[in-house]
């Protein structure tokens, strides 16, 4: 990643205004306070397709995101944060979490929050659209504090830390695939680790279990609603009731996820030599004409037109 901003070369009177402006662009609109003295901060950032990686190093300060701030920038993101150094207190929804070196947390930037950085801190953050996580494990309303000792969380953290060190040298054509891996790893961490804590929300846990099972079996052309529900240990009726809150049915969700996987493959330069039919069949579609109709209805163009729009050479369907 490259250094986007540092206060090192600024006069003391300019540091905070410049810092607030850059940090608001990197994360979200917020109010900012320091306890006095000369504030020091550095932001290092990089974009990998539809996610943003940002390392933040800063001295003691307080960040407050108000309801007005959430309305002003209208963001719909989660932030997955890995604390590398220092302590801070994060408050959201009348709940306070103490973050220390090694802490891992997922929180929702659509809601007001306050973070008090108690000392010199360093953190690595992944900003990702809520819908990308929601489509995999359901909606996550409250903050999730994850255990870095949990296998899935540890795997996600290790991959993200390694990516932050190497992203500058990675071929940009690989970014979509890497971003999907990051989103999948974060989703698995939240799904596996979060399930141990949220026993008070059985419907949410059931929805996550249902979606996780579907993701594992998307490539199976024999995956039908009854099988998907059975894998999650529930009836088709109950599965449809859970998904209805998102305006979906079990069958529509399966098709939606398959279409999204196909869309990603069609936009991937490293898969440009694959036939469109091969991609469709690999993600569970058994009829090419049916796939083309579904794809056009979802994305407003045929698979071949979508591939051409992304500057990839035409190949046989």
Secondary structure as UniProt FT lines:
FT   STRAND          2..6
FT   TURN            8..9
FT   HELIX           12..26
FT   STRAND          31..33
FT   STRAND          41..48
FT   TURN            49..50
FT   STRAND          51..58
FT   STRAND          61..65
FT   HELIX           67..73
FT   STRAND          77..85
FT   STRAND          88..92
FT   TURN            93..94
FT   STRAND          95..99
FT   TURN            101..102
FT   STRAND          104..108
FT   TURN            109..110
FT   STRAND          113..117
FT   STRAND          121..129
FT   HELIX           130..137
FT   STRAND          144..146
FT   TURN            148..149
FT   HELIX           151..166
FT   HELIX           167..169
FT   HELIX           172..174
FT   HELIX           175..194
FT   TURN            195..197
FT   TURN            199..200
FT   HELIX           202..217
FT   TURN            218..219
FT   TURN            221..222
FT   HELIX           225..231
FT   TURN            232..233
FT   HELIX           236..244
FT   TURN            245..247
FT   HELIX           250..266
FT   HELIX           269..271
FT   TURN            272..273
FT   HELIX           276..282
FT   TURN            283..284
FT   HELIX           288..299
FT   HELIX           303..309
FT   TURN            310..311
//
